[in-house]
């Protein structure tokens, strides 16, 4: 049975295994990973996990380019299967390109309904934050993500051309 947990240094090796499965580059949506994050060393991984925790804590000040965000890892038997992030508010960039929620499932764990399960739980978190609707954005060709969003009540607003190609914009009313 999967669980949603806050990022933890305890799962460093398990997270690296998932990261390696995705292959080179930064494409694990939902993890808040930046190109400047050094996650291979224990110290670098701990600094990254601390940054994620700080961004989730409304009492902690954030730099001007960030919004409060709750990060959760999808874990089963101490195996990291994916990640999901709930941005508590939208700035101009997030409104155009990323939305409130982003998620990713490692390739070997796809097709099990994990994204739908995790998205449902994060929608509960969004309600608890007082949000009345949330924006989700996915690549136009990502059929699995589109279906996940639609299963959770997403209504297509339209397609937006972005620097990364066409993106589908969905709103979910809470």
C-alpha positions as CSV (number, residue, x, y, z in Angstrom):
1,X,0.0,0.0,0.0
2,X,1.6,3.3,-1.0
3,X,1.9,6.3,1.3
4,X,2.5,10.0,0.9
5,X,5.4,11.2,3.1
6,X,7.4,14.4,3.5
7,X,10.8,14.2,1.9
8,X,13.3,12.6,4.2
9,X,17.1,11.9,4.2
10,X,16.3,8.4,5.4
11,X,15.4,7.5,1.8
12,X,18.5,8.9,0.2
13,X,19.5,5.7,-1.5
14,X,15.9,4.9,-2.5
15,X,15.4,8.4,-4.0
16,X,18.7,8.1,-6.0
17,X,17.5,4.7,-7.4
18,X,14.3,6.4,-8.6
19,X,16.3,9.4,-10.0
20,X,18.7,7.1,-11.9
21,X,15.7,5.2,-13.4
22,X,14.4,8.5,-14.9
23,X,17.8,8.9,-16.6
24,X,20.0,12.0,-16.9
25,X,18.5,15.5,-16.5
26,X,15.9,17.2,-14.4
27,X,12.5,15.7,-15.3
28,X,11.1,14.3,-12.1
29,X,8.1,16.5,-11.8
30,X,6.8,16.9,-8.3
31,X,10.2,16.8,-6.5
32,X,11.2,20.4,-6.6
33,X,14.6,19.5,-8.0
34,X,16.7,22.4,-9.4
35,X,19.8,22.1,-11.6
36,X,21.9,23.6,-8.7
37,X,20.8,20.8,-6.3
38,X,23.6,18.3,-5.6
39,X,21.7,15.2,-4.4
40,X,24.4,12.5,-4.7
41,X,26.3,13.3,-1.5
42,X,24.7,12.9,1.9
43,X,25.3,16.6,2.7
44,X,23.9,17.8,-0.6
45,X,20.8,15.6,-0.3
46,X,20.2,16.8,3.3
47,X,20.4,20.4,2.1
48,X,17.9,19.8,-0.7
49,X,15.5,18.0,1.7
50,X,15.8,20.9,4.2
51,X,15.0,23.4,1.4
52,X,11.9,21.4,0.5
53,X,10.8,21.4,4.2
54,X,11.5,25.1,4.5
55,X,9.4,25.8,1.4
56,X,6.5,23.8,2.9
57,X,6.6,25.8,6.2
58,X,4.5,28.9,6.0
59,X,6.5,30.4,8.9
60,X,9.8,30.3,6.9
61,X,10.7,33.2,4.7
62,X,11.1,32.4,1.0
63,X,13.2,34.1,-1.7
64,X,11.2,36.3,-4.1
65,X,11.2,33.7,-6.9
66,X,9.4,31.0,-4.8
67,X,5.9,30.4,-3.4
68,X,5.0,28.1,-0.5
69,X,4.8,24.5,-1.6
70,X,4.0,21.2,0.0
71,X,6.2,18.3,-1.3
72,X,5.3,14.7,-0.8
73,X,7.0,11.5,-2.0
74,X,4.9,8.5,-3.1
75,X,6.5,5.6,-1.2
76,X,5.8,1.9,-0.8
77,X,8.0,-0.4,1.2
78,X,10.7,2.2,1.5
79,X,10.8,2.5,-2.4
80,X,10.3,6.0,-3.8
81,X,7.7,5.6,-6.6
82,X,7.1,9.3,-7.4
83,X,6.7,12.8,-6.1
84,X,3.9,15.4,-6.0
85,X,4.0,19.1,-5.2
86,X,1.2,21.4,-4.2
87,X,2.0,25.1,-4.7
88,X,-0.1,27.1,-2.2
89,X,-0.5,30.1,-4.6
90,X,0.4,31.0,-8.1
91,X,2.7,33.7,-9.3
92,X,2.6,34.9,-13.0
93,X,5.0,32.2,-14.1
94,X,3.1,29.3,-12.4
95,X,-0.2,30.6,-13.7
96,X,1.1,30.5,-17.2
97,X,3.3,27.4,-17.2
98,X,3.1,25.0,-14.2
99,X,-0.1,25.4,-12.1
100,X,-0.8,24.5,-8.5
101,X,0.1,20.8,-8.6
102,X,2.9,18.9,-10.4
103,X,3.7,15.2,-10.1
104,X,5.8,12.4,-11.6
105,X,5.8,8.6,-11.3
106,X,9.0,6.7,-11.9
107,X,8.8,4.6,-15.1
108,X,8.7,1.2,-13.5
109,X,5.8,2.3,-11.2
110,X,3.6,3.7,-14.0
111,X,0.2,2.2,-14.9
112,X,-0.8,1.4,-11.3
113,X,-3.0,4.4,-10.7
114,X,-0.5,6.0,-8.3
115,X,-0.7,9.5,-9.9
116,X,-4.5,9.5,-9.6
117,X,-4.3,8.3,-6.0
118,X,-1.7,10.9,-5.0
119,X,-3.5,13.7,-6.8
120,X,-6.7,12.9,-4.9
121,X,-4.8,13.2,-1.6
122,X,-3.2,16.5,-2.6
123,X,-6.6,17.9,-3.6
124,X,-7.6,17.2,0.0
125,X,-4.6,19.2,1.1
126,X,-5.5,22.0,-1.3
127,X,-9.0,22.1,0.3
128,X,-7.4,22.3,3.7
129,X,-5.4,25.3,2.6
130,X,-8.6,27.0,1.6
131,X,-8.2,26.8,-2.2
132,X,-11.4,26.6,-4.1
133,X,-9.9,25.5,-7.4
134,X,-6.5,24.4,-8.6
135,X,-4.7,24.6,-12.0
136,X,-2.8,21.6,-13.4
137,X,-0.8,21.8,-16.6
138,X,0.7,18.9,-18.6
139,X,2.4,18.5,-22.0
140,X,-0.2,18.1,-24.8
141,X,1.2,14.7,-25.7
142,X,1.1,13.3,-22.1
143,X,-2.1,11.2,-22.4
144,X,-1.5,9.4,-19.1
145,X,-1.3,12.7,-17.2
146,X,-4.3,14.2,-19.0
147,X,-6.4,11.1,-18.0
148,X,-5.2,11.4,-14.4
149,X,-6.3,15.0,-14.2
150,X,-9.6,14.3,-15.8
151,X,-10.3,11.3,-13.5
152,X,-9.8,13.8,-10.6
153,X,-12.3,16.3,-12.0
154,X,-10.1,18.3,-14.3
155,X,-11.8,20.5,-16.9
156,X,-9.8,21.5,-19.9
157,X,-9.5,25.2,-20.2
158,X,-7.4,25.1,-23.3
159,X,-3.9,24.7,-24.9
160,X,-1.1,27.1,-24.3
161,X,2.1,27.3,-26.3
162,X,5.0,27.4,-23.9
163,X,8.8,27.3,-24.3
164,X,8.6,23.5,-23.8
165,X,5.8,23.1,-26.4
166,X,2.0,23.0,-26.3
167,X,0.6,22.4,-22.8
168,X,-2.9,21.5,-21.7
169,X,-4.4,23.6,-18.9
170,X,-6.9,22.0,-16.6
171,X,-8.9,23.5,-13.6
172,X,-10.2,21.3,-10.8
173,X,-13.0,22.9,-8.7
174,X,-12.7,21.8,-5.0
